[in-house]
Amino acid sequence: MRTHYSCAELAAMKLPGLPLTKKGWIDLVTREKWLKQQRVGRGGGSEYQLPSALIATIKECTLQAMVKAAPVEQSQVTALSTIKPGELKDWQRQTAEARAAICAEVRRLAEVGGTERAVRTVIELAEKGGLAPHLQRLVTVANAKAGAGRAISRGTLYRWLNDSQAGWTKLAPKSRESIDVPAWAPYLLKFFQQPQKPSLAYCIEQLAAALPATITPPSYDAANRFLKKMGKVEVQRGRMGGREIKNIRPFVRRDTSQMWPSDAYTADGHTFDGEVSHPAHGRAFRPEITTVLDIATRRAVGWSAGLAESTWAVLDALRHACEKGGIPAIFYVDNGSGYRNAAMSDAANGFMERLGITLTHSLPYNSQARGIIERSHQTIWVRGAKGLPTYMGAQMDGESRQRVYKLTRADIKTSGTSQLLMAWRDFTIWCQQQVDAYNNRPHRALMKVRGNDGKLRHQTPNEAWAQAVSEGWKLVAVEADEADDLFRPYKEAKVSRAEIRLFGNLYYHRDLEPYHQEMVRVGYDIHDASRVWVRDQAGRMICVAEFEANKRNYFPESFIEQAAQKRATGRIKRAQVKIDEAEAELNPPQMLEYQPAIELPPMRIEYPREEKERQSDKPGVEVVETAVASVVGLPKRRPMFDTDASKYRWLMTNEDQITGEDNSWLGWYRKTSEFEDLFEEEVTAR
């Protein structure tokens, strides 16, 4: 980079914030008394020695011009030329502080005699060494130039005064390090910034064939030095996706110090990192735990354990939280199916509407925004699971995990259970113990208090909750007489002859007679199918309809039982597919060979009438009657069905053709909503 330029050359550069004409530059260099020298060749003339700050500006503009002219994307490279306040080196910071101190002295003197007189006074005193000792020592540091006894010019001092108005960091000089971008850099980044994360050595091998003949490929060390100069985030663009790169990008910490308890609850499901005994069959399985946390106090206000994260598990955890900690104003959750469904957010029957809660979802693939609940899983459940012999987390020793796995399976095979597996009832008690221990443990996100031992420590969630109560906060409680109905799920159904059909069960009450063929809201207990609660569309209670026996279920089948049956059927089907694949591997198809003929059973053909001719009633018209032959002994041919409804009707009229597979299909079809509509149509038609 040159250090001397003519005024014409400087004007042609169109530097930002500086003169755009040759005359403007002549006035500037004359006013600031820049050192000049005779220009060699090219017509002579004068060249002026540029200040270091101006040289840095020219370098930056040159770099930007190179980026715009590059054949590939180079937006990442521009970050190399940007100096951020936090990236100042010691000498840059010292220079900026020295300049700020001199500017402060000028402003102090300007209060008496004005800015111009103060500037000239400081310059004259600096040249004679007459400034205060601590300021005189800073003159050399502020100049940031080689050589002793350098003075401060009037233009430079005015520039410092203007820059200092935007903050002392603006007074820092540019770094003397070279920021030149090699010509091969854009091509290298094109290979390096790929999601496959290729090694630098591989990229250099590919680079040799991609570079133009005029560009010399770099060595491994040169390329490595260039990548190290780039920002850590910029160099990873392309190698990391949008979700993954969030883990190394800046983020915003959310302040919850101004929130009250129950202002917002957050919830999430967690697959337990240990095996326990299944409540139905006793085999080993990993339950799903849903935890509800109060954001303000970090208190675990509710939890639920189930076979899977579902709407009902979330509902049970929310019920627990509302009864223990009050109804929240906001429920902040992710986009899982357990939270985004009609039971939660329906405008008429949804729990959020009935409870008066605002349901808020985080952005997809943005678990960082809900770090409070994500971190609580580690503190409550993972920490507790490590104390169990059946811990199956990633930190468990692989050999020990395999040994425990074999022991539990061997015990279950011989006796149906294992002493290593915690019983379901004991597991629920253990879960409550973990929650209680967490709520009484100091939390680093809460304020510090002095304990009984006189030492400072963070508050526990229970202490933060109690402090809010002592300061006048009151929870929005759930009334005892409302608790049962408030958390009961509702579904719309049609009344037909004082009957309601829900989940394949019939419910009857005489008070439903005026509502024939009208839609009503039906509330049900997910564990008890013996009765339902019926309300009109305005929400008024009509009656409690009782279960009536029907053709399919003599005893009522609850929603939970139906869901369990459906889940078990799905598992059986998936297991049967694996069995079929294994049998196919053991018995691969063979080439066709000669097979002996199979003798079919004899068939008897009957002719109910013989072919004969008769005369038509009309003269001249002859009618021929042909005997119809029927084949006895062949099964009735099954037609092709275009809909499930047509298949069902055919099977009901041809019961002698129903097979075992048809029986399984009928059991499934009778539980579908399509069958319910079909049944209602037939009842109405009758």
C-alpha positions in Angstrom: 0.0 0.0 0.0 1.4 3.4 -1.0 1.8 6.2 1.5 1.9 9.2 -0.9 -0.9 10.3 -3.3 -1.7 13.3 -5.4 -4.8 15.4 -4.9 -6.2 14.2 -8.3 -5.8 10.5 -7.2 -7.4 11.1 -3.9 -10.4 12.9 -5.6 -10.8 10.0 -8.0 -11.2 7.5 -5.1 -14.4 9.2 -3.9 -13.7 8.4 -0.3 -16.7 8.7 2.1 -16.7 11.9 4.2 -13.8 13.5 2.4 -13.6 16.0 -0.5 -14.8 14.7 -3.9 -12.9 17.3 -6.1 -9.2 18.0 -6.6 -9.6 21.6 -5.4 -11.2 20.3 -2.2 -8.2 18.1 -1.5 -5.8 21.0 -2.2 -7.6 23.1 0.4 -7.5 20.2 2.9 -3.8 19.4 2.5 -2.9 23.1 2.6 -4.9 23.7 5.7 -3.5 20.7 7.6 0.0 21.2 6.2 0.6 17.7 5.0 4.2 16.8 4.1 4.7 16.6 0.3 7.3 15.4 -2.1 8.0 15.7 -5.8 6.2 13.2 -7.9 8.4 10.9 -10.0 7.5 10.4 -13.6 4.1 10.7 -15.2 4.2 14.5 -15.6 5.7 15.4 -12.2 3.6 17.3 -9.7 3.3 16.9 -5.9 2.3 13.9 -3.8 1.3 14.2 -0.2 2.0 11.9 2.7 -1.3 10.5 4.0 -2.1 10.1 7.7 -2.3 6.5 8.9 -6.1 6.8 9.4 -6.6 7.8 5.8 -4.4 4.9 4.6 -6.6 2.5 6.6 -9.7 4.1 4.9 -8.2 3.6 1.5 -7.5 -0.1 2.3 -11.0 -0.7 3.4 -12.5 0.9 0.3 -10.1 -1.2 -1.9 -11.2 -4.4 -0.1 -14.9 -3.6 -0.7 -14.1 -3.0 -4.4 -12.4 -6.4 -4.6 -15.4 -8.1 -2.9 -17.8 -6.5 -5.5 -15.7 -7.6 -8.4 -15.2 -11.2 -7.1 -16.9 -14.0 -9.2 -18.4 -15.7 -6.1 -20.1 -14.7 -2.8 -17.7 -12.9 -0.5 -20.0 -11.4 2.1 -18.2 -13.3 4.9 -14.8 -11.8 3.9 -15.9 -8.2 4.5 -16.1 -8.9 8.3 -12.3 -8.9 8.3 -12.1 -5.2 7.6 -14.6 -4.2 10.3 -13.2 -3.1 13.7 -15.6 -3.6 16.6 -15.1 -1.9 20.0 -14.7 -5.2 21.7 -11.9 -6.2 19.3 -9.5 -3.3 20.1 -6.0 -4.2 21.0 -4.2 -2.8 23.9 -2.3 -0.2 21.9 -5.4 0.9 20.1 -7.3 1.3 23.4 -4.4 3.3 25.0 -4.3 5.6 22.0 -8.0 6.2 22.1 -7.9 6.9 25.9 -5.0 9.4 25.4 -6.9 11.2 22.7 -10.0 11.3 24.8 -8.0 12.9 27.7 -6.6 15.6 25.4 -10.1 16.3 24.0 -11.4 16.7 27.6 -8.7 19.3 28.3 -9.7 21.2 25.2 -13.4 21.3 26.3 -12.4 22.4 29.8 -10.5 25.4 28.4 -13.2 26.1 25.9 -15.6 27.0 28.7 -13.5 30.1 29.4 -12.1 31.2 26.0 -14.0 29.2 23.3 -13.1 26.2 21.3 -10.7 27.8 18.7 -8.6 29.5 21.4 -8.6 26.3 23.5 -7.3 24.3 20.5 -4.5 26.7 19.8 -3.5 26.8 23.4 -3.3 23.1 23.8 -1.2 22.8 20.5 1.2 25.5 21.6 1.7 24.1 25.1 2.2 20.6 23.7 4.9 21.8 21.4 6.7 23.5 24.3 6.1 20.7 26.8 4.0 23.0 28.9 1.0 20.8 29.5 0.3 19.1 32.8 2.8 16.2 33.2 0.2 13.5 32.8 -1.2 15.2 29.6 2.2 15.8 28.2 3.0 12.1 28.4 -0.1 11.3 26.5 0.7 13.5 23.5 3.1 10.9 22.0 0.6 8.1 22.8 -2.2 10.0 21.1 -0.2 10.6 18.0 0.4 6.9 17.5 3.4 7.7 15.2 7.0 6.7 15.2 9.5 9.3 16.3 9.7 11.5 19.4 8.6 15.1 19.7 5.8 14.9 17.3 3.2 17.7 17.8 -0.5 17.8 17.3 -1.9 19.6 14.3 -5.0 21.8 14.4 -7.0 19.6 11.9 -6.1 16.4 13.8 -7.3 17.9 17.1 -10.6 19.0 15.5 -11.1 15.6 14.0 -10.5 14.0 17.5 -13.1 16.4 19.0 -15.7 15.4 16.3 -15.0 11.7 16.7 -15.2 11.8 20.5 -18.8 12.9 20.3 -19.7 9.4 19.1 -17.8 7.7 22.0 -14.2 7.2 22.9 -13.9 4.0 20.9 -14.2 6.1 17.7 -10.8 7.7 18.6 -9.1 4.3 18.2 -6.7 4.2 15.2 -7.0 1.4 12.6 -5.0 -1.7 13.1 -1.6 -1.8 11.3 -2.1 -5.4 10.3 -2.7 -6.1 6.7 -6.3 -6.9 5.7 -5.6 -7.7 2.1 -7.8 -10.5 0.9 -6.0 -13.1 -1.3 -7.4 -13.6 -4.8 -7.9 -17.3 -4.0 -10.0 -16.7 -0.9 -13.5 -16.6 -2.5 -12.7 -19.9 -4.3 -11.5 -21.5 -1.1 -14.6 -20.5 0.8 -16.8 -22.0 -1.9 -15.3 -25.4 -1.3 -14.8 -25.0 2.5 -18.3 -23.7 3.4 -20.2 -26.9 2.6 -22.6 -28.9 4.9 -20.4 -32.0 4.4 -17.7 -30.1 6.5 -14.8 -31.0 4.2 -11.3 -30.8 5.6 -9.0 -27.9 4.7 -6.6 -30.3 3.1 -9.3 -31.7 0.8 -10.4 -28.2 -0.2 -6.9 -27.2 -1.2 -6.7 -30.3 -3.4 -9.9 -29.3 -5.2 -8.9 -25.7 -5.3 -6.0 -26.3 -7.6 -8.3 -27.3 -10.5 -10.9 -24.6 -9.9 -8.5 -21.5 -9.8 -7.9 -19.5 -12.9 -4.4 -19.9 -14.4 -3.5 -16.4 -13.3 -4.0 -17.2 -9.6 -1.4 -19.2 -7.6 -3.0 -21.7 -5.2 -2.2 -21.2 -1.5 -0.3 -23.5 0.8 -2.1 -25.2 3.6 -0.5 -22.8 6.2 -1.5 -19.7 4.2 -5.1 -20.9 3.8 -5.3 -21.8 7.5 -4.0 -18.4 8.5 -6.6 -16.8 6.4 -9.5 -18.8 8.0 -8.3 -17.9 11.4 -8.5 -14.2 10.6 -12.2 -14.6 9.8 -14.9 -14.5 12.5 -15.8 -17.8 14.1 -19.4 -17.5 13.0 -18.7 -16.3 9.4 -16.3 -19.1 8.7 -18.9 -21.7 9.7 -21.7 -20.4 7.4 -22.6 -23.1 5.0 -20.8 -25.7 7.2 -23.6 -25.4 9.8 -27.3 -25.0 9.1 -29.5 -22.2 10.3 -30.6 -24.1 13.5 -27.1 -25.4 14.4 -25.4 -22.1 13.9 -27.7 -20.5 16.5 -25.6 -22.3 19.2 -22.6 -20.1 18.5 -24.3 -16.9 17.6 -25.2 -14.1 20.0 -28.4 -14.4 21.9 -30.7 -12.4 24.2 -31.2 -13.3 27.8 -34.8 -12.8 28.9 -35.2 -10.9 32.1 -37.9 -12.4 34.4 -37.1 -10.3 37.5 -40.2 -8.1 36.9 -42.6 -11.0 36.6 -45.0 -12.3 39.2 -45.7 -16.0 39.8 -48.2 -17.5 37.4 -47.7 -14.7 34.9 -46.5 -17.4 32.5 -46.1 -21.1 32.7 -44.0 -23.2 30.4 -44.2 -26.9 29.8 -42.4 -29.7 27.9 -42.2 -33.4 27.7 -39.1 -35.5 28.5 -38.5 -39.2 27.8 -37.2 -40.5 31.1 -33.5 -41.7 31.0 -34.3 -44.8 32.9 -36.5 -47.9 32.7 -39.4 -48.6 35.1 -42.1 -51.3 35.3 -45.0 -50.7 32.8 -48.2 -50.2 34.7 -50.1 -52.6 32.4 -47.8 -55.6 31.8 -44.9 -55.0 34.1 -42.2 -55.0 31.3 -39.4 -52.5 31.2 -40.2 -49.2 29.4 -39.2 -45.5 29.6 -42.1 -43.2 30.6 -42.8 -39.7 29.2 -42.8 -37.0 31.9 -44.5 -33.6 31.3 -43.3 -30.8 33.5 -44.9 -27.4 34.0 -42.6 -24.6 35.3 -43.4 -21.1 36.6 -41.1 -18.8 34.7 -40.9 -16.1 37.3 -39.8 -18.3 40.3 -38.6 -21.4 38.3 -40.9 -23.4 40.6 -42.1 -26.8 39.2 -45.8 -26.3 39.8 -47.1 -29.4 38.0 -46.1 -32.7 36.4 -47.6 -35.8 34.9 -46.1 -39.2 33.9 -47.6 -41.3 31.1 -46.9 -43.8 28.3 -46.3 -41.0 25.8 -46.4 -37.2 25.4 -50.1 -36.7 24.4 -52.8 -34.1 24.9 -54.1 -35.9 28.0 -50.6 -36.0 29.6 -50.3 -32.3 29.0 -53.8 -31.7 30.3 -53.1 -33.7 33.5 -49.9 -31.7 34.1 -51.7 -28.4 33.5 -54.5 -29.5 35.8 -51.9 -30.2 38.5 -50.2 -26.9 38.0 -53.5 -24.9 38.1 -54.7 -26.6 41.3 -51.3 -26.1 43.0 -50.1 -22.8 41.7 -53.1 -21.1 40.2 -54.3 -20.4 36.6 -51.5 -18.7 34.6 -52.0 -15.8 32.2 -49.7 -17.3 29.5 -48.9 -20.9 28.6 -45.6 -20.9 26.7 -45.0 -24.2 24.9 -43.5 -25.6 21.7 -45.3 -26.8 18.5 -45.8 -30.5 19.5 -49.0 -32.3 18.9 -49.7 -32.4 22.6 -50.0 -28.6 22.6 -51.3 -27.7 19.1 -54.7 -29.4 18.9 -58.4 -28.6 19.1 -58.6 -29.8 22.8 -56.2 -27.1 23.7 -57.0 -24.2 21.4 -60.5 -24.6 20.1 -62.5 -21.3 20.4 -65.5 -23.0 22.1 -64.4 -26.2 23.8 -60.6 -25.7 24.2 -59.0 -25.6 27.6 -57.2 -22.4 27.0 -60.4 -20.6 26.2 -62.3 -22.0 29.1 -59.5 -21.3 31.5 -58.8 -17.8 30.1 -55.2 -18.6 29.3 -53.2 -17.2 26.3 -51.5 -20.1 24.5 -48.1 -19.0 23.0 -45.9 -21.2 20.9 -42.2 -20.9 20.4 -40.7 -20.7 16.9 -40.1 -24.1 15.2 -36.6 -25.6 15.9 -35.9 -22.8 18.5 -35.5 -24.7 21.7 -33.0 -22.0 22.8 -36.0 -19.7 23.4 -37.3 -22.1 26.0 -34.1 -22.8 27.8 -35.7 -22.6 31.2 -37.8 -25.7 30.8 -35.1 -27.5 28.8 -32.6 -27.0 31.6 -35.0 -28.2 34.2 -35.1 -31.6 32.6 -31.4 -32.0 33.4 -31.8 -30.7 37.0 -34.9 -32.7 38.0 -35.1 -35.9 35.9 -31.7 -36.6 34.5 -30.0 -35.9 37.8 -32.5 -38.2 39.6 -32.3 -40.9 37.0 -28.5 -41.3 37.5 -29.3 -42.6 41.0 -31.2 -45.6 39.5 -29.6 -48.9 38.5 -31.6 -48.8 35.2 -30.3 -45.4 34.1 -30.0 -45.5 30.3 -28.6 -42.0 29.6 -25.8 -41.1 27.3 -23.3 -40.8 30.2 -24.0 -44.3 31.4 -21.1 -46.8 30.9 -22.0 -48.9 27.8 -20.9 -52.2 29.4 -22.9 -51.6 32.6 -26.0 -50.5 30.6 -25.9 -53.7 28.5 -25.5 -55.8 31.6 -28.5 -54.3 33.4 -30.5 -54.6 30.2 -29.9 -58.3 30.0 -30.6 -58.8 33.7 -34.0 -57.1 33.5 -35.0 -59.0 30.4 -34.0 -62.3 31.9 -35.9 -61.6 35.1 -39.0 -60.7 33.1 -38.8 -63.8 31.0 -38.6 -66.1 34.1 -40.9 -64.3 36.6 -42.7 -61.6 34.7 -41.0 -58.7 36.6 -37.6 -57.6 37.9 -36.4 -56.2 41.2 -34.2 -53.7 39.3 -37.4 -52.1 37.8 -39.3 -49.6 40.0 -43.0 -50.3 40.2 -45.3 -47.7 38.7 -46.7 -46.6 41.9 -43.3 -46.3 43.5 -42.1 -44.3 40.4 -44.9 -41.7 40.8 -43.9 -41.2 44.4 -40.3 -40.9 43.4 -41.2 -38.3 40.8 -42.9 -36.1 43.4 -39.8 -36.5 45.7 -37.6 -35.2 42.8 -39.9 -32.2 42.2 -39.9 -31.4 45.9 -36.1 -31.6 46.1 -35.8 -29.3 43.1 -38.1 -26.7 44.5 -36.1 -26.6 47.7 -32.7 -26.3 46.0 -31.1 -22.9 45.4 -31.5 -21.8 41.8 -28.8 -19.6 40.2 -31.4 -17.6 38.2 -33.0 -16.3 41.4 -31.8 -13.4 43.6 -29.2 -14.0 46.4 -30.2 -14.1 50.0 -28.3 -14.7 53.2 -28.9 -18.2 54.6 -29.1 -19.4 58.2 -25.4 -19.9 58.3 -24.8 -16.3 57.3 -23.5 -17.1 53.8 -24.9 -15.7 50.6 -26.7 -18.1 48.4 -29.4 -18.0 45.7 -33.1 -18.4 46.6 -34.9 -21.6 46.1 -38.0 -21.7 43.9 -40.2 -22.2 47.0 -38.5 -19.2 48.7 -39.1 -17.0 45.6 -42.7 -18.1 45.5 -43.2 -17.3 49.3 -41.6 -13.9 48.9 -44.0 -13.0 46.2 -46.9 -14.0 48.4 -45.5 -11.9 51.3 -45.3 -8.9 48.9 -49.1 -9.1 48.2 -49.3 -11.4 45.2 -52.4 -13.7 45.1 -52.9 -16.6 42.8 -56.0 -17.1 40.6 -57.3 -20.3 42.3 -59.5 -23.0 40.8 -62.7 -23.3 42.8 -63.3 -26.8 44.2 -66.7 -27.2 42.6 -65.3 -26.2 39.2 -62.2 -28.3 39.2 -63.8 -31.5 37.8 -65.8 -29.9 35.0 -63.1 -27.3 34.2 -60.5 -29.9 33.1 -63.0 -32.2 31.4 -62.5 -32.5 27.6 -65.5 -31.6 25.4 -66.5 -32.7 22.0 -69.4 -31.8 19.8 -71.9 -34.5 18.9 -75.4 -34.8 17.4 -78.4 -35.8 19.4 -80.6 -38.5 17.8 -83.8 -39.6 19.6 -82.4 -38.5 23.0 -79.2 -40.5 22.3 -75.7 -39.4 21.8 -73.0 -41.5 20.2 -69.4 -40.8 21.4 -66.4 -43.0 20.8 -68.6 -45.9 19.7 -70.7 -45.8 22.9 -74.4 -44.7 23.2 -75.6 -42.4 26.0 -79.2 -41.6 26.7 -81.3 -39.2 28.7 -84.9 -38.1 28.3 -84.0 -34.4 28.7 -82.2 -34.6 25.3 -85.6 -35.2 23.5 -86.1 -31.4 22.6 -82.6 -31.4 21.0 -83.2 -34.0 18.3 -80.8 -33.6 15.4 -79.1 -30.7 17.1 -75.3 -30.4 17.9 -74.4 -30.3 21.6 -71.2 -30.2 23.6 -70.4 -33.5 25.3 -67.9 -33.6 28.2 -66.3 -36.9 29.1 -64.0 -38.4 31.6 -60.9 -39.9 29.9 -60.8 -42.7 32.5 -64.6 -43.4 33.0 -67.0 -44.0 30.2 -70.1 -44.7 32.3 -71.6 -41.2 31.7 -71.1 -38.0 29.8 -72.0 -34.3 30.6 -74.1 -32.6 27.9 -74.3 -28.9 27.4 -76.0 -26.8 24.7 -74.0 -24.5 22.4 -74.3 -21.6 24.9 -72.6 -23.7 27.6 -75.7 -24.4 29.7 -75.9 -27.9 31.4 -78.6 -30.1 29.9 -78.1 -33.4 31.7 -75.7 -36.2 32.6 -76.4 -38.9 30.1 -75.8 -42.5 31.2 -74.3 -45.3 29.1 -76.8 -47.6 27.3 -75.8 -51.1 26.0 -75.6 -51.5 22.3 -74.6 -54.2 19.7 -70.8 -53.6 19.9 -70.0 -53.0 23.6 -72.1 -54.5 26.3 -69.9 -52.8 28.8 -68.6 -49.2 28.1 -65.2 -48.7 26.7 -63.4 -45.6 27.9 -61.4 -43.3 25.6 -58.2 -44.4 27.4 -59.0 -48.1 26.8 -59.7 -47.4 23.1 -56.5 -45.5 22.7 -54.6 -48.3 24.4 -56.2 -50.9 22.1 -55.4 -48.8 19.1 -51.8 -48.4 20.2 -51.4 -52.1 20.9 -52.9 -53.0 17.5 -50.4 -50.7 15.8 -47.5 -52.3 17.6 -48.7 -55.8 16.7 -48.9 -54.8 13.0 -45.4 -53.3 13.0 -44.1 -56.4 14.8 -45.8 -58.7 12.2 -44.0 -56.8 9.4 -40.7 -57.5 11.0 -41.6 -61.2 11.4 -42.6 -61.5 7.8 -39.3 -59.9 6.7 -37.3 -62.3 8.9 -39.2 -65.3 7.5 -38.6 -64.1 4.0 -34.9 -63.9 4.6 -34.9 -67.5 5.9 -37.0 -68.7 3.0 -36.0 -66.8 -0.2 -38.1 -67.4 -3.3 -36.8 -70.3 -5.4 -36.8 -70.9 -9.2 -40.0 -72.4 -10.6 -39.8 -76.2 -10.8 -42.2 -78.8 -11.9 -45.1 -79.3 -9.5 -47.5 -82.2 -9.5 -51.0 -81.4 -10.6 -53.5 -80.6 -7.9 -56.7 -82.4 -8.2 -59.7 -80.1 -7.7 -62.9 -81.4 -6.0 -65.6 -82.5 -8.5 -68.0 -79.8 -9.6 -71.7 -80.5 -10.3 -73.5 -78.4 -12.9 -77.2 -78.0 -12.6 -79.6 -76.8 -15.3 -82.7 -75.5 -13.8 -84.5 -75.4 -17.1 -83.8 -76.5 -20.7 -83.5 -74.3 -23.7 -86.8 -74.0 -25.6 -88.5 -71.8 -28.1 -91.9 -70.2 -27.6 -93.9 -67.9 -29.8 -94.3 -64.3 -28.8 -97.6 -62.7 -28.4 -96.8 -60.6 -31.4 -97.1 -62.3 -34.7 -93.8 -62.9 -36.5 -91.6 -62.4 -33.3 -89.8 -65.5 -32.0 -88.5 -65.7 -28.4 -85.7 -68.0 -27.3 -85.3 -69.0 -23.7 -81.9 -70.3 -22.7 -81.3 -72.6 -19.7 -79.0 -71.1 -17.1 -76.3 -73.3 -15.7 -75.1 -72.9 -12.1 -71.8 -74.3 -10.9 -72.1 -75.9 -7.5 -69.0 -76.2 -5.3 -67.2 -72.9 -6.2 -66.9 -70.1 -3.6 -68.8 -66.9 -4.3 -66.5 -64.4 -6.0 -65.7 -61.3 -3.9 -66.1 -57.9 -5.7 -63.5 -55.1 -5.7 -64.5 -52.4 -3.2 -63.9 -48.7 -3.9 -64.9 -47.5 -0.4 -64.8 -48.9 3.1 -68.6 -48.4 3.4 -69.2 -50.6 0.3 -67.0 -53.3 1.8 -68.9 -53.2 5.1 -72.3 -53.4 3.4 -71.2 -56.4 1.3 -69.8 -58.3 4.3 -73.1 -57.7 6.2 -75.1 -59.2 3.4 -72.6 -62.1 2.9 -71.8 -63.2 6.4 -70.8 -66.7 5.2 -67.9 -65.1 3.3 -66.4 -63.3 6.3 -62.8 -64.5 7.1 -60.6 -63.9 10.2 -59.0 -61.0 8.5 -62.4 -59.5 7.8 -63.3 -59.8 11.5 -60.2 -57.8 12.4 -61.0 -55.2 9.8 -64.6 -54.9 11.0 -63.4 -54.3 14.6 -61.3 -51.4 13.3 -63.9 -50.0 11.0 -66.6 -49.9 13.7 -64.5 -47.5 15.7 -64.1 -44.9 12.9 -66.0 -41.7 12.6 -67.2 -42.8 9.1 -68.9 -45.8 10.6 -70.6 -43.6 13.2 -72.0 -41.5 10.3 -73.1 -44.6 8.4 -74.8 -46.0 11.5 -76.7 -42.8 12.1 -77.9 -42.7 8.5 -79.2 -46.2 8.8 -81.0 -45.4 12.1 -82.5 -42.3 10.6 -83.6 -44.3 7.5 -85.3 -46.9 9.7 
